[in-house]
Amino acid sequence: MNRMLMNMISAAVLLCTVPAAGQAAFGHWTEDEAGMPAYHYTGTLPFAATDEYGNPSNLPADPYFLLGNYRLSLVTHVSGIFQIVTAERMWARVNADEILPDYGSNHAILTVDSAGRHEIVELVGLNSAAADPGIASRQFGIGFARYDYSLGNGITCTRLISVRPSESINSGFPGFLVTAVVRNGGDTPVKISYREGLPVNFVCMGTQMDPPQTRPFGYSCEMSTGGRGSYVVADITASANEFMPAPDTDGRSRYETCPPSVYVYAIGHGDTRAAAKHEGNVLEASFVAELAPDDSSMVNLVIGLVYDYEKMSPDRQVREFLDGADWTDMASGMFARQWKAAIPDFSTEQDRILRREMYWNAHFVEASAKYSRFFGETFIPQGSVYSYHDGDNIANRDHLQAVLAACYTNPALAKSAIRYVMKHSGQDGRIPRGSRGYGYVPPTIYQESDQQLYMFDAVAEYLSVTGDYAFLDEKIVSYPPGRGAECTVLEMLRRYFVYLRDEIGTGPHGLVRLLNSDWADSFLHRYSPNKYIWSAESHLNSAMALAVLPDFIGAVAEAGRDDTDAFLDAVEQYRTALEDAFLADLGNRKFSARAYLEGVEIGMDNVCIEPQCYLLQIPSLPDDRKREIWDYVKTRISDPEKTGIRTRERPLWDGRPEGEDGGIWFSLEYPMLLGVATFDREEAKSLLHKFTFDNFAKTYPRYWVGHWTAPDEVNSSLYRSGLYAFWLPVPDYSLSFQGFCSHPHTWPLYCYFKLYRETGL
């Protein structure tokens, strides 16, 4: 049986390692028999590259991939290091590195004894066998990470990490399976010992940059064993480092007072002896076996989390988790069948690049979405530095943008994510920037003026794709729970509109006011919101309203309800007045201005992408006028770029032309693509290919961030092109969490469905 299994594994490796055309120097894409993609990393570690000026790129030294489900994020590094991340209550790392931020700590050690030879092999870490491409083959796919080692003298080892997808909203197994298969291909018997484990070092993202002794809470572990030694548990306890009120387990809180328990469960097979133990704060599973020539041994360990409110033992969790695992095919992880059922089928797509990237992006949606216990919903976080470094659930507009793709890939997830944002809302229709901690909405200077527009966009897409008009009658409790009033979704939408019309309002030119923040936060840095908040107007907000509201009106009208007539009439009156004002302001110009502040006109002689991307989506604007605008705008901000469309022709502010003031932002260039699609679908398809990870990899073959994921933006040709515009206060930029932002994954997925599969799957 073991020999058959190992032969099957070897055949699968050969099948999957055919390089794709145009591969980078450090890796290439592969596909399994079902066409599901994986990335084969072939480079050495630690990773290093320079920019076009010869300076260090500041890219993380240990590239990483994201696995997960609604109750777990698992960041798997090329070196075999992993980060166990929970966001169920608040964002935290369970096995945080003691020194490095945004990094994990774990170990896997193989010991081989044979004929006087005693060899100890470190399988994990930047100085381990996993770092050497001459020894290790490393593949990262949908639901799995796989490391194959050739250790000499006929000894080979496969270490496979598998995560099972969530099968319904607010559910999922908060853990993962590690499978190791050791084979003796030599001609003498060997004794092998395999050990794998992790230190339990619970650190909330929001405090990771602070010295441990200055953090509001510290966390200690109480260890215990169970299952006759088959598993070991660390119960994590929080203790305040300074004065704190008595913790309330269910109340809103900035701090984590009820962390989960962590366990390691050892599972042996056949004659392999398995045990679990602890030492200090380290949990470990160990296995011992004797292998004759051409023999193999499989071992498994499950690493999982348990919360007090679950009242579930590790034994029961593990049994339910492993039910359905495929023990006969390790090529694409132990839960490949479940993953194929969890994401759409793109196998009929003839464009190889689009097929690969849409599979990859659809996996991201499911792996990144997180269950929020406080709000009782599952949402798609923006991720990247906001979640994985700072531990923030911001901004709600970003969660709503991700909903657009989920309307096609998983409508139940899309609806839950919409409800999640609604449950943040006040009774007056205000949508705050977001939350952090456990349901905690912090005070902020941000008075954002566009959140309601993103809500209208998301709801319109959800209703039009699903026809789920009963959603309008579902009940929502406004923030905060316990004191908030209950109302229907439809009533909440009415409140959003009144807030947009009356609280945000319009300014001197009849355009939607800016308050002190629309999509871009840069206005706060340059101009005082105390001076301009009352009169500042946003051309971006105005164009977006004119692009979004017609679809929203049409989607709600399709419900065929008499009680929406007055509401939709009011929205249409608002839209008509705004359109008259906006088009009068635009006149015969070839692009829209960016914003009006009191006595300050921004973007009058400098093309800024922000309003143009929604200007081209306005249904009433004639196609020939749209083409005239696009033909001019693209020469200024699209044609000069090889991989995207930058935010502006030239910087508006003093300083480097990067970030909001010159970078390429996925949440802006994809709406521009949709605008172009309204009058030239072939041009829009060309843009979709321009924005792909594949094109980025060909343009910047020396960088890894951008090849399979990206942050929310990358620099343009104006400065350090292709790299992230750092703004975090970290001593070493390479230690900041780059990549796995939702925008570069969800926006292309949404645009793909709009361009290629308008009616969905």
Secondary structure, DSSP 8 states (H G I E B T S, - for coil): -HHHHHHHHHHHHHHH----TT-BTTEEEEE-TT--EEEEE---SS---B-TTSSB----SS-EEEEEETTEEEEEETTS-EEEEE-SSS-EESBB-SSSTT-B--EEEEEEEETTEEEEEE-SSTTSGGG-TTTEEEEEETTEEEEEEE-STTEEEEEEEE----SSTT---SEEEEEEEEEE-SSS-EEEEEEEEEE-B-EEGGGTTS-GGGSSEEEEEEEEEEGGGTEEEEEEEEEESS------SSS-BSS-SS--EEEEEEE--TT-EEEEEEETTEEEEEEEEEE-TTEEEEEEEEEEEE-GGG---HHHHHHHHHTT--TT--TT-TTHHHHHHHS---TT---HHHHHHHHHHHHHHHHH-EEETTTTEEE---BHIIIIIT-EEE-HHHHHHHHHHHHHH-HHHHHHHHHHHHTT--TTS---SEEETBTB----S--BS-HHHHHHHHHHHHHHHH--GGGGGSEEE-SSTTTS-EEEHHHHHHHHHHIIIIII-B-TTS-BB-TTBSS--HHHHHS-HHHHTTT-EEHHHHHHHHHHHHHHHHHHHTT--GGGHHHHHHHHHHHHHHHHHHHHHHTT-SS---EEETTEEESSSS-BHHHHHHHTT-TTS-HHHHHHHHHHHHHHHTTT-SSS-BSBSS-SSSS-S-GGGT-EEHHHHHHHHHHHHTT-HHHHHHHHHHTSHHHHHHH-TT-STTTS---SEE--TTSSTTS----S--SSGGGS--S-BSHHHHHHHHHHHHHH-TT--
